[in-house]
């Protein structure tokens, strides 16, 4: 079977001949696939079930004013993501859960 897929190279690089380090994207690389995103307004530590049979990659942002978001201090395990309450009532969250490729 031949070499096939989708590639995007950096400006000035020939996508047909450049090395992997000069690619912006390649379908041959492991890529994150988003399972779900969500928002929550919480007044205590809160869990959200992710519905996967393994511990997924999780990324969360929190805000005290629902306008300026920064990296959150949440967690993830084999059943749930944890959204930490940040001491203001409420704490706003935006969260992203990703599939593992090949999982």
Gaussian input, Z-matrix of N, CA and C with variables (Angstrom, degrees):
# hf/3-21g

backbone

0 1
 N
 C     1     B1
 C     2     B2     1     A1
 N     3     B3     2     A2     1     D1
 C     4     B4     3     A3     2     D2
 C     5     B5     4     A4     3     D3
 N     6     B6     5     A5     4     D4
 C     7     B7     6     A6     5     D5
 C     8     B8     7     A7     6     D6
 N     9     B9     8     A8     7     D7
 C    10    B10     9     A9     8     D8
 C    11    B11    10    A10     9     D9
 N    12    B12    11    A11    10    D10
 C    13    B13    12    A12    11    D11
 C    14    B14    13    A13    12    D12
 N    15    B15    14    A14    13    D13
 C    16    B16    15    A15    14    D14
 C    17    B17    16    A16    15    D15
 N    18    B18    17    A17    16    D16
 C    19    B19    18    A18    17    D17
 C    20    B20    19    A19    18    D18
 N    21    B21    20    A20    19    D19
 C    22    B22    21    A21    20    D20
 C    23    B23    22    A22    21    D21
 N    24    B24    23    A23    22    D22
 C    25    B25    24    A24    23    D23
 C    26    B26    25    A25    24    D24
 N    27    B27    26    A26    25    D25
 C    28    B28    27    A27    26    D26
 C    29    B29    28    A28    27    D27
 N    30    B30    29    A29    28    D28
 C    31    B31    30    A30    29    D29
 C    32    B32    31    A31    30    D30
 N    33    B33    32    A32    31    D31
 C    34    B34    33    A33    32    D32
 C    35    B35    34    A34    33    D33
 N    36    B36    35    A35    34    D34
 C    37    B37    36    A36    35    D35
 C    38    B38    37    A37    36    D36
 N    39    B39    38    A38    37    D37
 C    40    B40    39    A39    38    D38
 C    41    B41    40    A40    39    D39
 N    42    B42    41    A41    40    D40
 C    43    B43    42    A42    41    D41
 C    44    B44    43    A43    42    D42
 N    45    B45    44    A44    43    D43
 C    46    B46    45    A45    44    D44
 C    47    B47    46    A46    45    D45
 N    48    B48    47    A47    46    D46
 C    49    B49    48    A48    47    D47
 C    50    B50    49    A49    48    D48
 N    51    B51    50    A50    49    D49
 C    52    B52    51    A51    50    D50
 C    53    B53    52    A52    51    D51
 N    54    B54    53    A53    52    D52
 C    55    B55    54    A54    53    D53
 C    56    B56    55    A55    54    D54
 N    57    B57    56    A56    55    D55
 C    58    B58    57    A57    56    D56
 C    59    B59    58    A58    57    D57
 N    60    B60    59    A59    58    D58
 C    61    B61    60    A60    59    D59
 C    62    B62    61    A61    60    D60
 N    63    B63    62    A62    61    D61
 C    64    B64    63    A63    62    D62
 C    65    B65    64    A64    63    D63
 N    66    B66    65    A65    64    D64
 C    67    B67    66    A66    65    D65
 C    68    B68    67    A67    66    D66
 N    69    B69    68    A68    67    D67
 C    70    B70    69    A69    68    D68
 C    71    B71    70    A70    69    D69
 N    72    B72    71    A71    70    D70
 C    73    B73    72    A72    71    D71
 C    74    B74    73    A73    72    D72
 N    75    B75    74    A74    73    D73
 C    76    B76    75    A75    74    D74
 C    77    B77    76    A76    75    D75
 N    78    B78    77    A77    76    D76
 C    79    B79    78    A78    77    D77
 C    80    B80    79    A79    78    D78
 N    81    B81    80    A80    79    D79
 C    82    B82    81    A81    80    D80
 C    83    B83    82    A82    81    D81
 N    84    B84    83    A83    82    D82
 C    85    B85    84    A84    83    D83
 C    86    B86    85    A85    84    D84
 N    87    B87    86    A86    85    D85
 C    88    B88    87    A87    86    D86
 C    89    B89    88    A88    87    D87
 N    90    B90    89    A89    88    D88
 C    91    B91    90    A90    89    D89
 C    92    B92    91    A91    90    D90
 N    93    B93    92    A92    91    D91
 C    94    B94    93    A93    92    D92
 C    95    B95    94    A94    93    D93
 N    96    B96    95    A95    94    D94
 C    97    B97    96    A96    95    D95
 C    98    B98    97    A97    96    D96
 N    99    B99    98    A98    97    D97
 C   100   B100    99    A99    98    D98
 C   101   B101   100   A100    99    D99
 N   102   B102   101   A101   100   D100
 C   103   B103   102   A102   101   D101
 C   104   B104   103   A103   102   D102
 N   105   B105   104   A104   103   D103
 C   106   B106   105   A105   104   D104
 C   107   B107   106   A106   105   D105
 N   108   B108   107   A107   106   D106
 C   109   B109   108   A108   107   D107
 C   110   B110   109   A109   108   D108
 N   111   B111   110   A110   109   D109
 C   112   B112   111   A111   110   D110
 C   113   B113   112   A112   111   D111
 N   114   B114   113   A113   112   D112
 C   115   B115   114   A114   113   D113
 C   116   B116   115   A115   114   D114
 N   117   B117   116   A116   115   D115
 C   118   B118   117   A117   116   D116
 C   119   B119   118   A118   117   D117
 N   120   B120   119   A119   118   D118
 C   121   B121   120   A120   119   D119
 C   122   B122   121   A121   120   D120
 N   123   B123   122   A122   121   D121
 C   124   B124   123   A123   122   D122
 C   125   B125   124   A124   123   D123
 N   126   B126   125   A125   124   D124
 C   127   B127   126   A126   125   D125
 C   128   B128   127   A127   126   D126
 N   129   B129   128   A128   127   D127
 C   130   B130   129   A129   128   D128
 C   131   B131   130   A130   129   D129
 N   132   B132   131   A131   130   D130
 C   133   B133   132   A132   131   D131
 C   134   B134   133   A133   132   D132
 N   135   B135   134   A134   133   D133
 C   136   B136   135   A135   134   D134
 C   137   B137   136   A136   135   D135
 N   138   B138   137   A137   136   D136
 C   139   B139   138   A138   137   D137
 C   140   B140   139   A139   138   D138
 N   141   B141   140   A140   139   D139
 C   142   B142   141   A141   140   D140
 C   143   B143   142   A142   141   D141
 N   144   B144   143   A143   142   D142
 C   145   B145   144   A144   143   D143
 C   146   B146   145   A145   144   D144
 N   147   B147   146   A146   145   D145
 C   148   B148   147   A147   146   D146
 C   149   B149   148   A148   147   D147
 N   150   B150   149   A149   148   D148
 C   151   B151   150   A150   149   D149
 C   152   B152   151   A151   150   D150
 N   153   B153   152   A152   151   D151
 C   154   B154   153   A153   152   D152
 C   155   B155   154   A154   153   D153
 N   156   B156   155   A155   154   D154
 C   157   B157   156   A156   155   D155
 C   158   B158   157   A157   156   D156
 N   159   B159   158   A158   157   D157
 C   160   B160   159   A159   158   D158
 C   161   B161   160   A160   159   D159
 N   162   B162   161   A161   160   D160
 C   163   B163   162   A162   161   D161
 C   164   B164   163   A163   162   D162
 N   165   B165   164   A164   163   D163
 C   166   B166   165   A165   164   D164
 C   167   B167   166   A166   165   D165
 N   168   B168   167   A167   166   D166
 C   169   B169   168   A168   167   D167
 C   170   B170   169   A169   168   D168
 N   171   B171   170   A170   169   D169
 C   172   B172   171   A171   170   D170
 C   173   B173   172   A172   171   D171
 N   174   B174   173   A173   172   D172
 C   175   B175   174   A174   173   D173
 C   176   B176   175   A175   174   D174
 N   177   B177   176   A176   175   D175
 C   178   B178   177   A177   176   D176
 C   179   B179   178   A178   177   D177
 N   180   B180   179   A179   178   D178
 C   181   B181   180   A180   179   D179
 C   182   B182   181   A181   180   D180
 N   183   B183   182   A182   181   D181
 C   184   B184   183   A183   182   D182
 C   185   B185   184   A184   183   D183
 N   186   B186   185   A185   184   D184
 C   187   B187   186   A186   185   D185
 C   188   B188   187   A187   186   D186
 N   189   B189   188   A188   187   D187
 C   190   B190   189   A189   188   D188
 C   191   B191   190   A190   189   D189
 N   192   B192   191   A191   190   D190
 C   193   B193   192   A192   191   D191
 C   194   B194   193   A193   192   D192
 N   195   B195   194   A194   193   D193
 C   196   B196   195   A195   194   D194
 C   197   B197   196   A196   195   D195
 N   198   B198   197   A197   196   D196
 C   199   B199   198   A198   197   D197
 C   200   B200   199   A199   198   D198
 N   201   B201   200   A200   199   D199
 C   202   B202   201   A201   200   D200
 C   203   B203   202   A202   201   D201
 N   204   B204   203   A203   202   D202
 C   205   B205   204   A204   203   D203
 C   206   B206   205   A205   204   D204
 N   207   B207   206   A206   205   D205
 C   208   B208   207   A207   206   D206
 C   209   B209   208   A208   207   D207
 N   210   B210   209   A209   208   D208
 C   211   B211   210   A210   209   D209
 C   212   B212   211   A211   210   D210
 N   213   B213   212   A212   211   D211
 C   214   B214   213   A213   212   D212
 C   215   B215   214   A214   213   D213
 N   216   B216   215   A215   214   D214
 C   217   B217   216   A216   215   D215
 C   218   B218   217   A217   216   D216
 N   219   B219   218   A218   217   D217
 C   220   B220   219   A219   218   D218
 C   221   B221   220   A220   219   D219
 N   222   B222   221   A221   220   D220
 C   223   B223   222   A222   221   D221
 C   224   B224   223   A223   222   D222
 N   225   B225   224   A224   223   D223
 C   226   B226   225   A225   224   D224
 C   227   B227   226   A226   225   D225
 N   228   B228   227   A227   226   D226
 C   229   B229   228   A228   227   D227
 C   230   B230   229   A229   228   D228
 N   231   B231   230   A230   229   D229
 C   232   B232   231   A231   230   D230
 C   233   B233   232   A232   231   D231
 N   234   B234   233   A233   232   D232
 C   235   B235   234   A234   233   D233
 C   236   B236   235   A235   234   D234
 N   237   B237   236   A236   235   D235
 C   238   B238   237   A237   236   D236
 C   239   B239   238   A238   237   D237
 N   240   B240   239   A239   238   D238
 C   241   B241   240   A240   239   D239
 C   242   B242   241   A241   240   D240
 N   243   B243   242   A242   241   D241
 C   244   B244   243   A243   242   D242
 C   245   B245   244   A244   243   D243
 N   246   B246   245   A245   244   D244
 C   247   B247   246   A246   245   D245
 C   248   B248   247   A247   246   D246
 N   249   B249   248   A248   247   D247
 C   250   B250   249   A249   248   D248
 C   251   B251   250   A250   249   D249
 N   252   B252   251   A251   250   D250
 C   253   B253   252   A252   251   D251
 C   254   B254   253   A253   252   D252
 N   255   B255   254   A254   253   D253
 C   256   B256   255   A255   254   D254
 C   257   B257   256   A256   255   D255
 N   258   B258   257   A257   256   D256
 C   259   B259   258   A258   257   D257
 C   260   B260   259   A259   258   D258
 N   261   B261   260   A260   259   D259
 C   262   B262   261   A261   260   D260
 C   263   B263   262   A262   261   D261
 N   264   B264   263   A263   262   D262
 C   265   B265   264   A264   263   D263
 C   266   B266   265   A265   264   D264
 N   267   B267   266   A266   265   D265
 C   268   B268   267   A267   266   D266
 C   269   B269   268   A268   267   D267
 N   270   B270   269   A269   268   D268
 C   271   B271   270   A270   269   D269
 C   272   B272   271   A271   270   D270
 N   273   B273   272   A272   271   D271
 C   274   B274   273   A273   272   D272
 C   275   B275   274   A274   273   D273
 N   276   B276   275   A275   274   D274
 C   277   B277   276   A276   275   D275
 C   278   B278   277   A277   276   D276
 N   279   B279   278   A278   277   D277
 C   280   B280   279   A279   278   D278
 C   281   B281   280   A280   279   D279
 N   282   B282   281   A281   280   D280
 C   283   B283   282   A282   281   D281
 C   284   B284   283   A283   282   D282
 N   285   B285   284   A284   283   D283
 C   286   B286   285   A285   284   D284
 C   287   B287   286   A286   285   D285
 N   288   B288   287   A287   286   D286
 C   289   B289   288   A288   287   D287
 C   290   B290   289   A289   288   D288
 N   291   B291   290   A290   289   D289
 C   292   B292   291   A291   290   D290
 C   293   B293   292   A292   291   D291
 N   294   B294   293   A293   292   D292
 C   295   B295   294   A294   293   D293
 C   296   B296   295   A295   294   D294
 N   297   B297   296   A296   295   D295
 C   298   B298   297   A297   296   D296
 C   299   B299   298   A298   297   D297
 N   300   B300   299   A299   298   D298
 C   301   B301   300   A300   299   D299
 C   302   B302   301   A301   300   D300
 N   303   B303   302   A302   301   D301
 C   304   B304   303   A303   302   D302
 C   305   B305   304   A304   303   D303
 N   306   B306   305   A305   304   D304
 C   307   B307   306   A306   305   D305
 C   308   B308   307   A307   306   D306

   B1=1.4434
   B2=1.5228
   B3=1.3209
   B4=1.4560
   B5=1.5153
   B6=1.3091
   B7=1.4602
   B8=1.5277
   B9=1.3121
   B10=1.4573
   B11=1.5166
   B12=1.3048
   B13=1.4548
   B14=1.5089
   B15=1.3320
   B16=1.4567
   B17=1.5194
   B18=1.3505
   B19=1.4560
   B20=1.5256
   B21=1.3301
   B22=1.4567
   B23=1.5211
   B24=1.3262
   B25=1.4684
   B26=1.5289
   B27=1.3246
   B28=1.4640
   B29=1.5243
   B30=1.3460
   B31=1.4613
   B32=1.5231
   B33=1.3265
   B34=1.4519
   B35=1.5183
   B36=1.3220
   B37=1.4640
   B38=1.5287
   B39=1.3311
   B40=1.4613
   B41=1.5253
   B42=1.3114
   B43=1.4615
   B44=1.5295
   B45=1.3383
   B46=1.4673
   B47=1.5206
   B48=1.3513
   B49=1.4620
   B50=1.5229
   B51=1.3256
   B52=1.4724
   B53=1.5320
   B54=1.3168
   B55=1.4579
   B56=1.5274
   B57=1.3289
   B58=1.4655
   B59=1.5253
   B60=1.3407
   B61=1.4619
   B62=1.5293
   B63=1.3432
   B64=1.4591
   B65=1.5247
   B66=1.3245
   B67=1.4629
   B68=1.5271
   B69=1.3161
   B70=1.4605
   B71=1.5261
   B72=1.3216
   B73=1.4685
   B74=1.5194
   B75=1.3216
   B76=1.4602
   B77=1.5232
   B78=1.3125
   B79=1.4630
   B80=1.5287
   B81=1.3351
   B82=1.4599
   B83=1.5288
   B84=1.3439
   B85=1.4672
   B86=1.5228
   B87=1.3411
   B88=1.4661
   B89=1.5220
   B90=1.3106
   B91=1.4593
   B92=1.5194
   B93=1.3159
   B94=1.4570
   B95=1.5223
   B96=1.3153
   B97=1.4540
   B98=1.5255
   B99=1.3120
   B100=1.4640
   B101=1.5245
   B102=1.3300
   B103=1.4573
   B104=1.5143
   B105=1.3385
   B106=1.4564
   B107=1.5180
   B108=1.2979
   B109=1.4591
   B110=1.5179
   B111=1.3088
   B112=1.4489
   B113=1.5158
   B114=1.3102
   B115=1.4546
   B116=1.5168
   B117=1.3188
   B118=1.4634
   B119=1.5129
   B120=1.3017
   B121=1.4560
   B122=1.5237
   B123=1.3537
   B124=1.4621
   B125=1.5219
   B126=1.3225
   B127=1.4600
   B128=1.5270
   B129=1.3306
   B130=1.4750
   B131=1.5186
   B132=1.3439
   B133=1.4620
   B134=1.5201
   B135=1.3181
   B136=1.4588
   B137=1.5208
   B138=1.3329
   B139=1.4581
   B140=1.5221
   B141=1.3197
   B142=1.4597
   B143=1.5263
   B144=1.3277
   B145=1.4695
   B146=1.5256
   B147=1.3464
   B148=1.4610
   B149=1.5207
   B150=1.3206
   B151=1.4600
   B152=1.5190
   B153=1.3274
   B154=1.4577
   B155=1.5209
   B156=1.3161
   B157=1.4677
   B158=1.5219
   B159=1.3105
   B160=1.4639
   B161=1.5282
   B162=1.3079
   B163=1.4561
   B164=1.5289
   B165=1.3395
   B166=1.4604
   B167=1.5325
   B168=1.3142
   B169=1.4563
   B170=1.5207
   B171=1.3170
   B172=1.4627
   B173=1.5171
   B174=1.3183
   B175=1.4545
   B176=1.5194
   B177=1.3191
   B178=1.4513
   B179=1.5139
   B180=1.3245
   B181=1.4616
   B182=1.5208
   B183=1.3400
   B184=1.4583
   B185=1.5179
   B186=1.3374
   B187=1.4559
   B188=1.5144
   B189=1.3040
   B190=1.4668
   B191=1.5274
   B192=1.3442
   B193=1.4654
   B194=1.5315
   B195=1.3296
   B196=1.4664
   B197=1.5254
   B198=1.3379
   B199=1.4579
   B200=1.5239
   B201=1.3288
   B202=1.4694
   B203=1.5264
   B204=1.3301
   B205=1.4621
   B206=1.5190
   B207=1.3331
   B208=1.4551
   B209=1.5140
   B210=1.3343
   B211=1.4663
   B212=1.5185
   B213=1.3212
   B214=1.4525
   B215=1.5102
   B216=1.3082
   B217=1.4541
   B218=1.5176
   B219=1.2969
   B220=1.4528
   B221=1.5163
   B222=1.2949
   B223=1.4510
   B224=1.5068
   B225=1.3222
   B226=1.4562
   B227=1.5206
   B228=1.3248
   B229=1.4609
   B230=1.5177
   B231=1.3258
   B232=1.4634
   B233=1.5268
   B234=1.3371
   B235=1.4578
   B236=1.5178
   B237=1.3454
   B238=1.4658
   B239=1.5173
   B240=1.3389
   B241=1.4530
   B242=1.5305
   B243=1.3181
   B244=1.4529
   B245=1.5173
   B246=1.3205
   B247=1.4529
   B248=1.5174
   B249=1.3287
   B250=1.4632
   B251=1.5222
   B252=1.3123
   B253=1.4579
   B254=1.5235
   B255=1.3243
   B256=1.4584
   B257=1.5289
   B258=1.3272
   B259=1.4584
   B260=1.5103
   B261=1.3167
   B262=1.4607
   B263=1.5147
   B264=1.2699
   B265=1.4522
   B266=1.5147
   B267=1.3085
   B268=1.4634
   B269=1.5299
   B270=1.3209
   B271=1.4643
   B272=1.5290
   B273=1.3105
   B274=1.4645
   B275=1.5276
   B276=1.3225
   B277=1.4585
   B278=1.5189
   B279=1.3279
   B280=1.4646
   B281=1.5167
   B282=1.3149
   B283=1.4591
   B284=1.5274
   B285=1.3209
   B286=1.4579
   B287=1.5309
   B288=1.3215
   B289=1.4611
   B290=1.5229
   B291=1.3369
   B292=1.4637
   B293=1.5229
   B294=1.3476
   B295=1.4513
   B296=1.5340
   B297=1.3134
   B298=1.4566
   B299=1.5159
   B300=1.3239
   B301=1.4691
   B302=1.5318
   B303=1.3005
   B304=1.4514
   B305=1.5146
   B306=1.3342
   B307=1.4745
   B308=1.5061
   A1=108.44
   A2=117.20
   A3=122.31
   A4=113.60
   A5=114.98
   A6=122.87
   A7=107.83
   A8=117.46
   A9=120.64
   A10=108.94
   A11=116.85
   A12=122.26
   A13=110.43
   A14=114.18
   A15=121.63
   A16=108.18
   A17=117.15
   A18=122.32
   A19=109.96
   A20=116.02
   A21=122.87
   A22=106.70
   A23=116.42
   A24=119.73
   A25=110.81
   A26=115.20
   A27=121.69
   A28=109.03
   A29=115.93
   A30=120.31
   A31=110.19
   A32=116.42
   A33=121.48
   A34=114.71
   A35=118.83
   A36=122.65
   A37=109.50
   A38=116.27
   A39=121.78
   A40=108.21
   A41=117.11
   A42=121.72
   A43=112.29
   A44=117.58
   A45=121.39
   A46=113.00
   A47=117.89
   A48=119.74
   A49=114.88
   A50=118.80
   A51=120.20
   A52=111.68
   A53=115.37
   A54=120.92
   A55=111.12
   A56=116.05
   A57=121.14
   A58=112.70
   A59=117.04
   A60=120.44
   A61=112.35
   A62=117.79
   A63=121.94
   A64=112.48
   A65=116.49
   A66=120.64
   A67=110.07
   A68=115.70
   A69=121.89
   A70=109.31
   A71=116.69
   A72=122.70
   A73=108.88
   A74=116.57
   A75=123.04
   A76=108.14
   A77=116.72
   A78=119.93
   A79=111.24
   A80=117.71
   A81=121.02
   A82=112.18
   A83=117.04
   A84=120.91
   A85=109.96
   A86=116.30
   A87=119.78
   A88=107.47
   A89=116.60
   A90=121.69
   A91=109.52
   A92=115.85
   A93=119.88
   A94=109.70
   A95=115.37
   A96=121.66
   A97=106.68
   A98=116.32
   A99=120.50
   A100=110.42
   A101=115.45
   A102=121.31
   A103=109.57
   A104=115.58
   A105=119.52
   A106=110.38
   A107=114.95
   A108=122.10
   A109=106.52
   A110=115.78
   A111=118.36
   A112=111.89
   A113=114.65
   A114=121.79
   A115=108.07
   A116=115.42
   A117=120.10
   A118=108.75
   A119=115.06
   A120=122.77
   A121=105.26
   A122=117.43
   A123=120.04
   A124=111.35
   A125=116.06
   A126=122.95
   A127=110.79
   A128=116.74
   A129=123.62
   A130=106.74
   A131=117.62
   A132=119.45
   A133=108.76
   A134=116.37
   A135=122.13
   A136=109.69
   A137=117.08
   A138=121.10
   A139=109.84
   A140=115.11
   A141=122.52
   A142=106.56
   A143=117.71
   A144=121.43
   A145=109.41
   A146=116.35
   A147=119.24
   A148=112.25
   A149=119.45
   A150=122.40
   A151=115.92
   A152=118.12
   A153=121.46
   A154=109.81
   A155=117.10
   A156=121.74
   A157=112.08
   A158=117.94
   A159=123.29
   A160=108.20
   A161=116.91
   A162=121.72
   A163=108.33
   A164=117.89
   A165=120.70
   A166=112.16
   A167=115.29
   A168=121.51
   A169=107.45
   A170=115.77
   A171=122.12
   A172=109.07
   A173=116.36
   A174=122.54
   A175=106.95
   A176=117.84
   A177=120.29
   A178=113.20
   A179=115.60
   A180=123.83
   A181=107.66
   A182=117.15
   A183=119.42
   A184=110.38
   A185=115.15
   A186=121.70
   A187=108.91
   A188=115.40
   A189=120.09
   A190=111.56
   A191=117.18
   A192=120.46
   A193=113.53
   A194=117.57
   A195=124.42
   A196=112.12
   A197=117.05
   A198=120.91
   A199=111.37
   A200=117.12
   A201=121.56
   A202=107.86
   A203=116.00
   A204=121.39
   A205=110.85
   A206=116.43
   A207=122.04
   A208=109.07
   A209=115.67
   A210=120.57
   A211=110.47
   A212=115.89
   A213=121.26
   A214=113.30
   A215=115.20
   A216=122.95
   A217=110.26
   A218=116.31
   A219=120.76
   A220=110.72
   A221=115.35
   A222=121.62
   A223=110.03
   A224=115.88
   A225=120.52
   A226=108.21
   A227=116.36
   A228=120.90
   A229=108.00
   A230=117.12
   A231=119.92
   A232=113.75
   A233=118.64
   A234=120.84
   A235=114.38
   A236=117.03
   A237=120.76
   A238=112.22
   A239=114.24
   A240=119.49
   A241=105.92
   A242=117.00
   A243=122.54
   A244=108.87
   A245=115.97
   A246=122.26
   A247=107.26
   A248=116.97
   A249=121.80
   A250=110.94
   A251=114.78
   A252=121.62
   A253=107.35
   A254=118.31
   A255=122.19
   A256=113.72
   A257=117.95
   A258=120.87
   A259=115.84
   A260=118.10
   A261=120.55
   A262=107.97
   A263=116.03
   A264=119.92
   A265=109.99
   A266=119.95
   A267=127.41
   A268=112.00
   A269=115.44
   A270=122.52
   A271=106.62
   A272=116.55
   A273=121.67
   A274=109.38
   A275=116.19
   A276=122.13
   A277=110.80
   A278=115.79
   A279=124.59
   A280=105.03
   A281=118.16
   A282=119.96
   A283=111.24
   A284=113.96
   A285=123.02
   A286=107.58
   A287=116.68
   A288=122.29
   A289=107.08
   A290=116.14
   A291=121.25
   A292=111.18
   A293=115.84
   A294=122.06
   A295=108.42
   A296=116.62
   A297=120.49
   A298=106.43
   A299=117.64
   A300=119.16
   A301=107.55
   A302=116.43
   A303=121.97
   A304=113.50
   A305=118.41
   A306=120.76
   A307=110.05
   D1=139.92
   D2=-176.32
   D3=-79.73
   D4=175.54
   D5=177.19
   D6=-79.90
   D7=120.74
   D8=-179.45
   D9=-142.99
   D10=166.18
   D11=178.80
   D12=138.82
   D13=-162.18
   D14=-176.15
   D15=-125.51
   D16=130.10
   D17=179.90
   D18=-134.61
   D19=147.58
   D20=172.65
   D21=-132.16
   D22=125.18
   D23=-179.11
   D24=-99.23
   D25=163.54
   D26=174.04
   D27=-65.60
   D28=157.19
   D29=175.71
   D30=-53.75
   D31=134.88
   D32=177.39
   D33=86.19
   D34=-4.71
   D35=-179.99
   D36=-106.01
   D37=141.42
   D38=177.47
   D39=-82.82
   D40=114.10
   D41=-176.18
   D42=-59.64
   D43=-24.72
   D44=-178.04
   D45=-79.84
   D46=-20.77
   D47=-174.66
   D48=-127.19
   D49=-9.58
   D50=-175.62
   D51=-74.05
   D52=160.32
   D53=176.86
   D54=-80.04
   D55=166.80
   D56=-179.25
   D57=-55.85
   D58=-34.51
   D59=-178.62
   D60=-65.69
   D61=-15.98
   D62=179.19
   D63=-102.30
   D64=10.60
   D65=176.55
   D66=-97.92
   D67=138.96
   D68=173.03
   D69=-82.98
   D70=-35.59
   D71=-179.40
   D72=-150.19
   D73=145.57
   D74=169.89
   D75=-147.39
   D76=133.89
   D77=177.66
   D78=-67.76
   D79=-10.35
   D80=176.22
   D81=-80.61
   D82=-17.41
   D83=178.74
   D84=-79.71
   D85=155.89
   D86=169.80
   D87=-68.08
   D88=127.93
   D89=-178.69
   D90=-125.93
   D91=144.07
   D92=176.91
   D93=-73.50
   D94=137.36
   D95=176.29
   D96=-118.40
   D97=121.09
   D98=-176.37
   D99=-72.26
   D100=126.71
   D101=174.53
   D102=-85.03
   D103=-50.67
   D104=-178.26
   D105=-159.30
   D106=158.85
   D107=170.77
   D108=-130.13
   D109=159.48
   D110=178.98
   D111=-162.57
   D112=171.27
   D113=174.97
   D114=-129.91
   D115=154.49
   D116=178.29
   D117=-151.55
   D118=145.65
   D119=172.54
   D120=-117.13
   D121=112.33
   D122=-170.42
   D123=-121.94
   D124=152.84
   D125=176.70
   D126=-120.72
   D127=6.90
   D128=176.75
   D129=-160.93
   D130=162.55
   D131=175.86
   D132=-52.22
   D133=136.23
   D134=-172.86
   D135=-134.65
   D136=142.54
   D137=173.84
   D138=-110.45
   D139=148.99
   D140=176.60
   D141=-128.20
   D142=123.66
   D143=179.35
   D144=-69.70
   D145=133.17
   D146=179.97
   D147=-97.34
   D148=-15.27
   D149=173.70
   D150=73.03
   D151=16.52
   D152=178.64
   D153=-106.25
   D154=157.50
   D155=-177.70
   D156=-88.78
   D157=11.31
   D158=-179.75
   D159=-147.91
   D160=170.15
   D161=178.21
   D162=-81.36
   D163=112.90
   D164=-176.14
   D165=-85.18
   D166=174.54
   D167=170.27
   D168=-78.70
   D169=134.54
   D170=-176.41
   D171=-131.94
   D172=139.40
   D173=178.64
   D174=-134.28
   D175=128.66
   D176=-178.58
   D177=-135.38
   D178=146.89
   D179=175.86
   D180=-124.59
   D181=141.94
   D182=177.40
   D183=-126.45
   D184=161.61
   D185=178.88
   D186=-147.75
   D187=146.26
   D188=174.19
   D189=-92.63
   D190=-19.02
   D191=-177.42
   D192=-120.40
   D193=6.19
   D194=-179.28
   D195=61.70
   D196=24.78
   D197=179.13
   D198=-131.26
   D199=-45.76
   D200=-178.29
   D201=-108.36
   D202=111.38
   D203=-176.97
   D204=-103.25
   D205=146.29
   D206=174.83
   D207=-140.93
   D208=169.13
   D209=-178.13
   D210=-52.73
   D211=135.51
   D212=-178.45
   D213=-94.89
   D214=169.75
   D215=-179.83
   D216=-110.46
   D217=43.62
   D218=179.19
   D219=-82.98
   D220=-177.54
   D221=178.86
   D222=-145.51
   D223=175.98
   D224=-179.58
   D225=-149.08
   D226=144.63
   D227=173.15
   D228=-137.15
   D229=-165.68
   D230=-174.05
   D231=-72.01
   D232=-7.03
   D233=-179.80
   D234=-123.37
   D235=-34.05
   D236=-169.49
   D237=-139.84
   D238=161.45
   D239=162.44
   D240=-102.34
   D241=149.20
   D242=179.15
   D243=-110.61
   D244=124.63
   D245=174.79
   D246=-103.69
   D247=113.62
   D248=-177.63
   D249=-77.29
   D250=138.78
   D251=172.56
   D252=-76.91
   D253=129.65
   D254=-172.93
   D255=-102.28
   D256=20.17
   D257=173.05
   D258=86.18
   D259=4.88
   D260=173.76
   D261=-121.78
   D262=150.52
   D263=-174.41
   D264=-113.56
   D265=108.98
   D266=-2.68
   D267=-91.72
   D268=171.98
   D269=169.44
   D270=-104.21
   D271=129.00
   D272=-178.52
   D273=-96.54
   D274=138.82
   D275=-180.00
   D276=-127.56
   D277=144.89
   D278=163.98
   D279=-122.36
   D280=127.09
   D281=-177.35
   D282=-132.11
   D283=154.62
   D284=-176.49
   D285=-135.38
   D286=129.47
   D287=178.55
   D288=-118.94
   D289=132.46
   D290=-176.15
   D291=-117.65
   D292=143.61
   D293=170.19
   D294=-70.19
   D295=152.11
   D296=166.75
   D297=-90.30
   D298=129.77
   D299=177.41
   D300=-66.75
   D301=134.14
   D302=-179.67
   D303=85.08
   D304=-1.23
   D305=-178.91
   D306=-85.30

